[in-house]
Amino acid sequence: MDNALEFYFDFSSPYGYLASEKIDALAQRFGRQVKWRPILLGVVFRETGAVPLTEAPLKGEYSLRDFARSARYLGVPYTHPARFPLATQHAARTYYWLHEKDCAMARAFAHATFRSFYIEGCDISDLTVVLDLACRQGADYNALSEALAGPSVKERLKGECEAAIRKGVFGSPYIIVDGEPFFGVDRLPQIERWLEKGGF
Amino acid sequence: MDNALEFYFDFSSPYGYLASEKIDALAQRFGRQVKWRPILLGVVFRETGAVPLTEAPLKGEYSLRDFARSARYLGVPYTHPARFPLATQHAARTYYWLHEKDCAMARAFAHATFRSFYIEGCDISDLTVVLDLACRQGADYNALSEALAGPSVKERLKGECEAAIRKGVFGSPYIIVDGEPFFGVDRLPQIERWLEKGGF
């Protein structure tokens, strides 16, 4: 895992979702693995003063069009959720809790969460929705409920967000390859070139 | 020219420069022409509240790296100018003045201006630099000097900026194809697909 790609994202980020459907296969073609790192853009934006894309004047209207068109371009199913953006701390904390037990289960949970939000329109800010998604991947309901009510998973996510900001993460997706940062799903072709050539 | 692409940019925009080196050849492959429309991002940002990319916390540092890497990716020569960003009203007004007389001369002036800034590091906010660039394309020094001192070219550029904002332009490059808006040089592959398929 030493040369693994680091993939930072917020579960509420459309471009993060699009990247999540592509990044593993891209890395695998070059014998690389990917460390998934959910973060909270709300925490990052408090640091940077940025606003959610869809709330920015003019850019907001454009971005709704661009989310859907970029999904079509990449061949990824996408329906813009009625409730958007939404809080993703339950989902992110659940991811890290699962990850400590079973990496594959955490990855499956992440895909299921993104897809339930961006394909089925589920409210992934709702704790019961998140618990259900986790249990369908095999998580223990009682143990996870208890963990999400306690301080440990909160501290873990807080620490991950702070570490991400220290690394320069300012948005989603933000992908680090061999120390080189790439922001946006539209940088996947540059990441591919980087992996092919070992930098460019 | 009815189905021409509309290419909005600021002469101080690195991604606008990169797009300027690619957009005509891309359009030409599909039998399309391109209308170049320099604008002032400062005027647009007053409307939207946005800040220049390089001044945004965290994103600023990243963007300097991304300008140069995106240029390498696209095979376009690029040296980040020492003085950046800078005011481009003289360059934009000169463009429109030339365009009323000779479209090809205006296009050549635009390329020369971008390249002098992003390859040679010239100060294209300086009126004498702009006059020199225009005269090297064949402009009449006295007529242009007089025009730039008068109200007509100022009104023209003001009108172009206002019209751009009404069309939703919030950054550079912003390219409209068949009514569909594309923001960023990283959208060129989507524009290519659009031109190939007549939409997607």
Chai-1 contact restraints between the chains, C-beta under 6 A:
chainA,res_idxA,chainB,res_idxB,connection_type,confidence,min_distance_angstrom,max_distance_angstrom,comment,restraint_id
A,T48,B,P57,contact,1.0,0.0,6.0,A-B,restraint_1
A,T48,B,L58,contact,1.0,0.0,6.0,A-B,restraint_2
A,P57,B,T48,contact,1.0,0.0,6.0,A-B,restraint_3
A,L58,B,T48,contact,1.0,0.0,6.0,A-B,restraint_4
A,L58,B,G168,contact,1.0,0.0,6.0,A-B,restraint_5
A,L58,B,F170,contact,1.0,0.0,6.0,A-B,restraint_6
A,K59,B,F170,contact,1.0,0.0,6.0,A-B,restraint_7
A,Y62,B,P181,contact,1.0,0.0,6.0,A-B,restraint_8
A,R72,B,F200,contact,1.0,0.0,6.0,A-B,restraint_9
A,Y73,B,Q190,contact,1.0,0.0,6.0,A-B,restraint_10
A,G168,B,L58,contact,1.0,0.0,6.0,A-B,restraint_11
A,F170,B,L58,contact,1.0,0.0,6.0,A-B,restraint_12
A,F170,B,K59,contact,1.0,0.0,6.0,A-B,restraint_13
A,P181,B,Y62,contact,1.0,0.0,6.0,A-B,restraint_14
A,D186,B,D186,contact,1.0,0.0,6.0,A-B,restraint_15
A,Q190,B,Y73,contact,1.0,0.0,6.0,A-B,restraint_16
A,F200,B,R72,contact,1.0,0.0,6.0,A-B,restraint_17
